[in-house]
Amino acid sequence: MTATAWTHLWAASTMPRHALHHPDGRCLYVYGPLRGGLPADETVTPPPTALHQRRDLLTGGWVAISPTRNARPQTGSDVPTTPASDRSPSCPLCPGGPEVPFSYDAAVFENRFPSLSPHPPPPPPGQDLAVPSFGRCEVVLYTESHVGSLATLTPLQVARVVAVWRDRSRDLWAQRRHRHVLIFENRGEEVGATLSHPHGQIYAFDRLPPLTAQRVVTLVEHRQAMHRCLSCEIVARDDRAPDRAVARNDSFGVTVPYAARWPYEVHVRARRHGLRRLGDLTPSERVDLAAALQEVVIRYDGLFGTDLPYMMVAAEAPAGDDGRPQTDWHLSFEFLPPHRSATKLKVRASVETSTGLFINDTLPELSAAALADVAVPPTSWDGITVPDTRPA
């Protein structure tokens, strides 16, 4: 192993976590060296008002009502950085801003403008179909740099992001009331990103969202009928369809799904049965995941020669009534980019929005071939590890 590889190995395996607390009770987690603290005279953020969920009687689902989200900051993608650095003076996520007032490697903070709260207010009076919006909303800062993405971060930085996701995921799953934990990223104004600083989010729910609940039902029914794991079958089917493969990876299938809903949708799905959540990753699987995620985004950016907007969601196994993860669920990261060409967006119009029946204007095999043909510069993951984080 080279000296550089040993340096990466050491740096990635010694990443402490520091927990700082705002006066309003929100927590800031700093990963890596702690280079500052929160100001003593910090203004207290008022708790969210009118936050609640309303039940839709026709569908049985719930709608989160969160008016305070309209007050969240928005900078767009064209915010300039300072001449001497890659920081933006007006970005609230850059060092020195209201969220992290000092330099950092990676950080997580509780959202000031949440859709869910660990201490939600009661529903408005007279709302017999409303419940408190219990849960948690966190923001994950991939790097202190205002410019960048999973495609341009170093392997060590991407490995650090995976470690942060894994750490926060384990903490949130450990709270018995959380039935579902969703790590996600919205990149680009086209998918609703209000800040261009490289970041993602984590939501924790006290009930299963409808599509997640449907997946659980499907897995259970397949197990009962066929006596085998449906997720393993999907991985095997994808392996038998090389015309939908996007990249090669020992631990994860990286493919355009057979029934893709979005033109260039890509799923990064765990091969190993038993790899249900990020906390189940072995050391080699952590590195394979980081490498696969970076390669997908590099291919997206090379597809049309621009930073392709996308929605990315980490599908971890939800908790059953007994609190344990669903047995046949395989961890996956699903990328959902809205573009169908360099200049045209796929829009969820009437049929798709009202019925849930997606209409894909592209052939999945051709989409996979286009992504697979993108030249990916060689990246060295030699010696990179994804660490276990721990309190300092």
Protein Blocks (a to p, Z undefined) as FASTA:
>chain_A
ZZklmmmmmmmmmcccdddddfkopacddedjdfbdcdfklccddddehiacdddfknop
acdddfklmmpccebjmbccdfkbccdfklckbghiaklgcdcfbdcdddfbbfbdfbdc
dddehiakbccdedddddddfbfbfbdcfklmcfklmmmmmmmmmmmmmmmmmpmklmbd
cddddedjklopabfbdcddddddfbdcfklmmmmmmmmmmmmmnopafklmmmmmmmmm
mklcfbdcfkbccdddfklfbfklccdddfbghiabfklpcfklmmmmmmmmmmmmmmmm
mmnopacddddddddddddfkopacfklccddddddfbfbfkbccdddfklmmnopacdf
bdfklmmmmmmmpccddddfehiacdddddZZ
